[in-house]
């Protein structure tokens, strides 16, 4: 990997992580302040705010730990298709977005980089959705590989030019942003593991697809 791109990606992925965690962490802080103000009888609203926000922060941290980190479980085992599916389905998307990923049979073993690739592309698909719509994921065994698809449908769904360039692995260092960094990182991982990424855009619909070689 080009050293300049590597350094810039680290900065931008950290920026993205912090950006996505600010909201739930701030909400936790607000809830605690409200509890302190109310004293011994904080009421259900304040406690509910803390509980919901803490769960959101925990789910996002788990997602980023796998997507931006080593993609290993606390046991040290490599994350696989099952863990990627769980992390994507548990991402807090809000009430205006629905997420689905039908269960499949016995999932083929994929390298941990494959799980990272699914999460990064899933995050990219979410970013393309524009805040409202439907996200659907699917995985199927194809020979000695797993074909994974992300479909984003919504009135504001769009694959912006800078995102498409990042997915193709052609983004210049200065053109990357915290929003396109996950796509650029996915392109680097795909090249490393021999997984092809393809994208297609139509009015109100974005399709991202990759073919991930099964783990040996």
NORCORTA-V628211 format. One record per pair of residues at least 6 apart in sequence whose ideal C-beta (glycine too) atoms are under 7 Angstrom apart, sorted by the first residue. I is the first residue (numbers start at 1). GAP is how many residues later the second one is. D is the distance in Angstrom with one decimal. If there is no record, write none. Layout:
BEGIN
<<I,GAP,D> <I,GAP,D>>
END
This chain:
BEGIN
<<1,187,6.1> <4,169,5.0> <5,168,5.4> <8,165,5.0> <8,168,5.8> <9,172,5.7> <9,175,6.4> <9,176,5.8> <12,164,5.8> <12,165,6.7> <12,166,4.9> <12,169,3.7> <13,55,5.1> <13,168,5.3> <13,172,6.6> <15,163,4.4> <16,162,4.4> <16,165,5.9> <16,166,6.8> <17,47,5.0> <17,51,6.5> <19,159,6.2> <20,40,5.7> <21,36,6.0> <21,39,5.9> <24,29,4.4> <24,32,4.1> <24,33,4.0> <24,36,7.0> <25,32,5.8> <27,22,6.0> <27,26,3.8> <28,22,5.5> <28,25,4.6> <28,26,5.7> <28,29,6.9> <30,19,6.9> <31,15,5.1> <31,18,3.9> <31,19,3.8> <31,22,6.6> <32,18,6.4> <34,8,6.8> <34,12,4.2> <35,7,4.0> <35,11,4.9> <38,8,6.6> <56,36,4.5> <59,31,4.9> <59,32,6.6> <59,33,6.0> <60,32,6.9> <62,25,6.3> <63,24,4.8> <63,28,5.8> <63,56,6.5> <66,13,5.3> <66,17,6.6> <66,21,5.8> <66,49,6.5> <66,50,6.8> <66,53,5.9> <67,49,5.8> <67,52,3.8> <67,53,5.6> <67,56,6.8> <71,7,6.5> <71,8,4.5> <71,41,4.0> <71,42,7.0> <71,44,5.1> <71,45,4.7> <72,6,5.8> <72,7,6.4> <72,40,6.5> <73,6,6.0> <73,10,6.9> <78,34,3.7> <79,33,5.4> <79,36,4.3> <80,27,6.7> <80,29,6.4> <80,30,5.7> <80,35,5.7> <81,26,4.1> <81,29,5.5> <81,34,6.8> <81,58,6.1> <81,65,6.8> <82,25,5.9> <83,32,6.0> <84,31,4.3> <84,34,4.2> <84,35,5.7> <85,16,5.3> <87,32,6.0> <88,11,6.9> <88,13,6.4> <88,31,6.6> <88,34,4.7> <88,49,6.1> <89,10,6.0> <89,12,5.8> <93,6,5.7> <93,33,6.8> <96,35,6.3> <96,36,4.1> <97,32,6.4> <97,35,6.2> <97,36,6.1> <97,38,6.3> <98,36,5.0> <99,36,4.7> <100,36,4.9> <101,36,4.0> <101,37,6.9> <102,36,6.6> <104,35,5.9> <104,36,6.9> <108,33,5.0> <108,38,5.4> <108,106,4.8> <109,105,5.8> <109,106,4.2> <110,36,5.6> <110,102,5.3> <110,104,6.0> <110,105,5.6> <111,82,6.0> <111,104,4.8> <113,76,5.2> <113,79,6.6> <113,80,4.7> <114,32,6.9> <114,79,6.6> <114,81,6.8> <114,98,4.0> <116,73,5.8> <117,69,5.6> <117,72,5.1> <117,73,6.1> <117,78,6.1> <117,93,5.9> <117,95,6.4> <118,30,5.5> <120,62,4.6> <120,65,5.7> <120,66,3.9> <121,29,5.5> <121,65,5.3> <121,87,5.0> <121,89,6.4> <122,15,6.5> <122,28,5.7> <123,59,4.8> <124,39,6.8> <124,43,7.0> <124,58,5.6> <124,59,4.5> <124,62,6.7> <124,84,6.5> <125,10,5.9> <125,25,4.0> <125,27,4.5> <125,81,6.4> <125,83,5.5> <126,9,6.2> <127,52,5.7> <128,24,5.1> <128,29,5.8> <128,30,6.3> <128,31,5.6> <128,35,6.6> <128,78,4.6> <129,6,6.5> <129,23,4.6> <129,25,5.1> <129,28,5.4> <130,24,6.0> <130,26,3.0> <130,27,6.0> <130,28,6.6> <131,25,6.7> <132,22,5.4> <132,24,6.6> <133,19,6.4> <133,20,5.3> <133,21,2.1> <133,24,5.8> <134,19,4.7> <134,20,6.7> <135,17,5.6> <136,15,4.8> <137,12,6.8> <137,13,5.4> <138,11,4.9> <139,7,5.5> <139,9,4.8> <140,7,5.3> <142,69,6.9> <144,69,6.5> <144,70,5.3> <145,66,5.1> <145,67,6.0> <145,68,5.1> <145,69,5.9> <146,66,4.8> <146,68,6.4> <147,62,6.8> <147,64,5.3> <148,61,7.0> <148,62,5.4> <148,64,6.3> <149,58,6.7> <149,60,4.9> <150,58,4.4> <151,56,5.4> <152,54,4.3> <153,51,6.2> <153,52,5.2> <154,50,6.3> <155,49,5.9> <157,47,5.4> <157,48,6.0> <157,49,5.2> <159,40,6.2> <159,42,4.1> <159,47,5.0> <162,13,6.3> <162,18,5.4> <163,17,5.5> <163,20,5.6> <164,35,6.3> <165,6,5.0> <166,10,6.8> <166,14,4.1> <166,17,3.9> <166,18,4.2> <166,21,6.6> <167,16,4.7> <167,19,6.9> <167,20,5.9> <167,30,5.9> <167,32,5.4> <168,19,6.6> <169,18,3.5> <169,19,6.7> <169,22,6.4> <171,9,6.5> <171,13,5.2> <176,8,5.8> <186,11,6.6> <187,10,6.4> <190,6,6.7> <190,7,4.8> <190,20,6.2> <193,19,6.9> <193,20,6.5> <194,19,5.7> <195,15,5.0> <195,16,5.9> <195,17,4.5> <195,18,6.6> <196,14,6.4> <196,15,5.2> <197,13,4.8> <198,11,4.9> <199,8,6.9> <199,9,5.3> <200,7,4.6>>
END
